[in-house]
Amino acid sequence: MALQRPLAAIVLAAGEGTRMRSATPKVLHPLAGRPMLAHLVDALTALSIDEMHIDRVVVVVGHGAERVTTTLQDAISASTPVDFVEQPVQRGTGDATAVALSAFSEDAGLDEDDVVVLVADVPLLRHETIEELVLLHRESDAAATLLTMHLADPTGYGRIVRDARGQVARIVEQSDADESELAITEVNPAIYCFKRSLLAPALRRLTATNAQGEYYLTDVIGVLRDAGHSVSALTAEDHLECMGVNDRVQLSAAERVLRERINTRWMREGVTMVDPSATYIDASVTLEADVRLLPGTILEGTTRVGAGASIGPNSRLINTQVGERSVVQSTNARDSEIGPDCTVGPYASLRPGTRLAAGVHVGTYVELKNVEVDEGAKIPHLAYIGDAKIGARSNIGAGTITANYDGKMKHQSVIGADVRIGSNTVLRAPVSIGDGAYTAAGSVVTRDVPPGALAKGVPAEIDEGWADRLEEGS
């Protein structure tokens, strides 16, 4: 018995998933913002057994092979190597496993290798459970160890058949089971650990004499037992962890479980959720302590929220950074940055490229796109600002619009520091407003305004030195 020996993993992801009724391969359907398959690879690469890690993950692809490969490569960042092999014709899980083994070199350490084999549609499986499975496999020195679970309704699963001593004798698929076998409630979620040296020859002994005409990986258990090898089993404590996803109903059920896990984790790490059932957080989101999330909050992608910030109600942030102590309510934001101590919303829209420095206020019915707003500036309400820079402490009046598109190209408006833009001003880009300048209400500014000047009228006339005269009281 060797508790420390090489460990690899095989993930079977070649199936079409016809019950999803989708052009998207089943294993790429998203759960909490990540492809279903990526969650399983995450669990494998997080595995650590006696300071040993999975050395290699081999993913068997088939239906939509190129798309599955590209998407998973983009989704994972683990240091563990992930390789892909294609099963060109789907002839069953046994054949898929044999295809995967072709990716392993026949080296001198073959007899000491263990390999975890999983199907790709069990995205809720925890790395702790995989670790427990592998440890039992090594401690029992078994040829194979499988995870089992008990279900009140075992429909759709292969049944675990045990011998008179209570040992696993074989697995029978539902389509091949007789009446007595169908009554068995202990089932196979298709999660195994094998000695690789014994798995390969057992696969070669499989036949396709079954209802599906396929080579079943499950038949390996019976082959190993018939050859005199031992098979051990671990019963899953939580059957939801082994939930297979084959259609949209099961996808939705898995989503609920995963989101509850995510929310529970963050609450235990110091995040307040007023109503966790109405709070949706992707697996890739990062939250700091004392964040407060109100009902209707949706955080997606690489969103990061700083300590003490408050989000919601009814806010959706995608790939957005929020600084400490900021308040974001009833806001949609995508690919944006919100600095510390900002207030945003309600009913604000931050489109890609928006960057707010510290202490910025963006108010009701404001839309920003590709805008840099310096510290302390305010855009209180009813404004569209696109392709612009706004200086520190400037104030943008209600109804202001940057007319940034001439029908062919986008142009930038540059607003300096301490500028006061009057209500219903239109800035026809490209245009620059100097530091400390003003625009009168209803002005249409078509040319640059010098520092301290006033732009007024349609088209706007420029009154230079107006800010100085205003300060002097003249």
N, C-alpha and C positions, 0 to 999 in steps of 0.2 A: 504493500500500500504506500503510495506517494502522495502526500498532501500538497506538495509543491511540484508541479510539472507543467509543461506548456499547455496553454488553453486558447482555443480559437472558437469562432462562432460562425454558423451558417444561418442565413435568413432566407426563407423561401418566399419570393415575391414575384413569381412569374405568372400568377393567375390573372385572368381577365376581370373577374368580379362582375359577372353579368347582372347580378341582382341589384347592383348599384344603379343600373340603367343610366350610364354616364359615359361620355367620351373621355373622361379623365380616368386613368388607371386607378383601381380601388385604393392601392397603397399610397396614392398621392392626395387623397381627399384630406383636407385640413382638419386638425383637431387643435383647439387653442392656439391657432396661428401657425402651426407647423404640420408638415405632411405626416400622415399616420405612421409611415415607415420610419420617419426621423425620430419619433418618440422611442421606438424600439431600439434603434441604433444608439440613442442617447443612454438607454438603460444598460446596454451591453458595454459601452465604453466607460460608463461610470463604475463598472464592477471592479472590486478590489478584494482579492482573497489572499490572506496572509501576505499582504504587500505585493501580490502579483496581480497583473491586469490581463484582460483579453489581449492577446498578441496580434490578432488579426480578425477581421470580420469579412466574410465572403457573402455577397448578396446575389441570389439567383434571380435574374430578370427574364422576362419573356414578353408578355403583352405590353406594348408601349415601352420597350426596353430602353431606347435612347432617351425618351422623356423621363423615365424613372431614374436613370443613371444621372442625367444632368441635374435634375431637381434635387436629388439627395446630395450630390456633391456640393451644391450651392447651400444646402440647408444645414450641413453638419460642419463642425469646426474641431472635431476631436482629433487628438494626436494619434489615436489608434488607426492603422491603415485599414481602409475599406476598399475591397476589390469587388469587381462585378464580373459575373459569368452569365452567359445567355443559354437558356433552355429553349432552343428554337421551336420544338414541338412539345406541347404540354402533355406529358404521358404519366403524370402523377407525381406525388411527393417523393416517392422512392427514387424515381429517375432524376428528379430535380436535385436531390441530395447527392446522387452519384456524379452529376454534372459539377456540383460545387466541389466535391473532393478532387476533381481533376485540377483544381487550382492550387492544390497543396503539393509541395515537392515530396518525393519519397526519400526522406532523409533518414539518417541513422537514429534519430530520436522518435521515429514514428510510433514505436510501441508504448512510449510514455505520454503521448499526446491525448488530451481530452478535447472534445468538440461539443459545444452547445448547438443544438439545432432547433430553430423556432420558425413558425409561420409568421408572415409579416402583418397579419390582421389582428394582433393582440396588443394594441398600443398602450394598454393600461398596466402592462407587466412591469413590476418594480425591480430595480437592480438588486435589492435586498433578497427578493425571492429567488432570482437566478443564482445569487451567491449561496443561498441555503441549499438549493438543488445540487450545485457543484460540490459543496462540502460533503453532503450526504453521499454523493456518488463516489467520492474519494475515500471517505471513511469506511464505506461498505465494500470498497474494491469491486464494485459491480461492473458488468460489461455495459449496462445501460441503466440509467435512472430517469424516470419520467415523473412529471407533475400530473396529479389527478385532482379532480374536484367532484363533489357530490351536488347534484341538482335534482330538485323536485320534479322538474320537467326536463329530461335529458334529450329531448328531440333534436336531431341534427348532429349529435356528437357520437364518436366512436365509443363503445362500451369497454370498460376494463374487466376482463375475465380473470378471476383468481382461481388458484388450485385449492386442494383440500387443506393445505397448510396456510392459506391466506396470502400466498405469494402471487405476484402478477404472472400469469401464464401467457396471455396474448391480448391483443386488442382487436375487436371486431367492429367494422364500420356499420353504421345503421342500415345501409342498403343490403348488407350481407348477413345481418343478424336474424336469428330465429326468435320465436316468441319469448322464450325464457331469457335470452340475451337482451332483448328490447326492454325487459323489465328491470335491468340493472340501472341503478342511478349513479354509479361512479363512472365518470366519463374522462375522455382524453382531450385536453385543450391543445395538444400538439406542441409540447415544450419538453425537450429531452436533453440529456447529456450522455454521450457515448465515449467509450474508448475507441479512438479512431482506427486503431489496428484491427479491431473486431468489426467495426461498422462497415468498412469497405467490402470484405468478403461476404458479409451477411446481405448486403445490397445485391451482390451478384447472384444470390440464390432466390431472389424474388421472382414471382411470376405474376402475370396479369389476369389470372383466372378468377375474376370477381365481377360483380354487377356493373362496375364502371369500366372494366377493361383497362385498368391502370395499374402501375406499380406503386403500391402503398408503402410509405415509410413505416406505417404502423405494423406491417407484417414482419419487420425486422425483430420486434420483440419476441414473437413466436419462434423465429429462426434461431435467435440467440439461446432461448430456453431449450429448444430441441437439441442444440449443440452442447448442452450441459453448462452454459454460463448463467450467472446470477443476474437478476434484474431487480432493482429496488425502486421504490416509489415514495414520493413526497406529496402529501395531501395539502392543497392550497387552503389557507385559512379564510381567504376572501375570494369568493368565486367571481366577483366583479373584476378582479385583477386579471382574470383569464378570459374576460369577455371577448368573443370574436366579433368582428364587424364585417357583416356581409351585405347589409342594405342600409338605406338612409335612416330607418328607424333605429337600428343598432348604432349607427354613427351618432345620432342625436343622444342616445343613452350614454355612449362613451364620452361625449362632449360634456355632459352634465357631471359625470364622475370626475373627469379630469379637472374641470373648472372648480369643483368643490375642493379638490386637493390643493389646487393653486391658491385659492382664497384662504383656506385654512393655514397653509404655510405662511402666507404674508401676514395674516392676523397674529400668528404666534411670533412673528418677527417685528411686531410693533406698529402694524398698519391698522387703522380703524376703518371698518366698513359698516355703514349704517344699516344696509340691507345686503348681505352677501349674495342672496338669491338674485338680486338685480344689479350685480357688479360682475363685469366680464373682463378678465385679464389674460392676455396671451402668455404662453410659457416663456417667451423671450423678453418680457417686460421686467424692468428693474425698479424697485421701490425702496425708499429709505424710511427710517423710523419716523413715526409721528405723522405720516401722510394720512390724510382723511379723504375717504372716497364715499361720495353720496350716491343714492340710487340712480340708475341709468348711466353709470360711468362705464365706458368701453375703452380699454387700453390695449393697443395692438402693436405688433411688430417690435421694433427696438425702442419703444417709448421708455423714458427714464424720468422718474418723479423724485425731486429732492425733498429733504427732510422738512416736515412742517407744512408742506403744500396741501392745498385742498382742491379736489377735482370733483365737479358735478354740482348739482344734479344734471343728468342728460347731456353728458359731454363725451365726445369720441376723439381720442388722440391716437394718431398713427405715426410711428417713427418720429416722435416729438419729445424734446427734452424740456423739462419744467424745473425751474430753479427753486431753491429753498424759500418757503413761506409764501409762494405765489398762490393766488386764488384764481381758478379757471372754472367758470360756470356756464352751462348751456352753450358749449363751444365745440366746433369742429376744427381740428388742426391736423395737418399732414406735413411731414418733413419740415418741421419748424423748430425754432428754439425760443423758449420763454425764459428770460433771466430770473434772478431772485427778486422777491418782493414786488412782482407784477400783479396787476389785476386784469383779467380778460373776461369779457362777456358781461351780461348774458347775450346770447344770439350773435356771437362773433364767429367769423370764418377766417382761419389762418391757412393760406394755401402754401404750397412748397416754396422754400426759399425765404420765408419770413423769419427774422431774427430780432427779438426784443431784448434790449439791454436791461439792466437793473432798474426797478421802480417805474417801469412803463405802464401806462393805463390805456387799455383798448376796451372801449365800451360797447354799448348796445347797437346791433346792426352795423357792425364795421367789418369790411372784408379787406384783407391784406394779402398781397401776392408778391413774392420776391422783393421784400421790403426790409431794410435795416433801420431800426428805430433806436436812437441813442438814449442814454440814461435820462429818466425823468420826463420824457416826452409824453404827450397825451393825445389820443384820438378818441374823444369821448363817445361819439355816436354818429350813425347815419353817414358813413363815408366809404368810398372805395379808393384805396391807395395801392397802385400796382407799379412795380419796377421803379422803386424810389428809395432815397435815403433821407432820413429825417434826423435832424440834429438834436442835441441834448436840450431838454426843457421846452421844446417847441410845443405849440398847441394847435391842433388841426380842428377847425370849426365844423359844425354839423353840415352835412350835404356836400362836403368837399370831394372832388373827383380828380384823379390824375388821368388825363386822356392820353394813355400811353401807346396807343396803336393807331398807326396812320393808314391802315388797310393792307400794308405790306410788311412792316417791321414794328417791333416794340422799341420804345425809347424811354429813357430814364429821367425822372424829376429828382432834383437835389435840393433839399430844404435845409437850410443852415440851422445853427443853434439859436435858441430864444426867439424863434419866428412865431408870429401870430397870423394864422391863416383864417380869414373871416368866413362866416357861414356861406355855403353855396358857391364857393370858389371852384373854378375849373382851371387846372394847370395843364396847358397843352404841351406835352413833352416833345422834344427835350427842352427843359427849362431849369433854371437855377434861381433859388431864392436866397439871398445873402443873409448872413447872421443879423438878427435883430430886426429884420424887415417885417412889414405888415402887408396883408391884402384886405381890401374892403369887401364887405359882404356882396355876393353876386358878381364878383369880378371874373373875367376870363383872361388869364395871364398867358400871353403868347410869346413873351420875350423875357430875358433875364432881368431880375430885380436886384439892384445893388444892396449891400448891407445898409440897414437903417432906413431904406426907402419905403414908400407906400405905393402899392399897385391898386388902381381903382378904375372901374368902368369896364365897358365891352367894346372893343378890346381894351385891355387895361392901359391906362396912362401911368407913367412913373413919376412920382413926386419924391425927389431925392432929399435926404436930410430930414424927412418928416418925423422919424422917431426921436431925433434930437430935439426938434421943436416941441414935440409932444411932452417930452420930459421937462422942458423949460417952462411948460404951461402956456406956450404961445400958439 
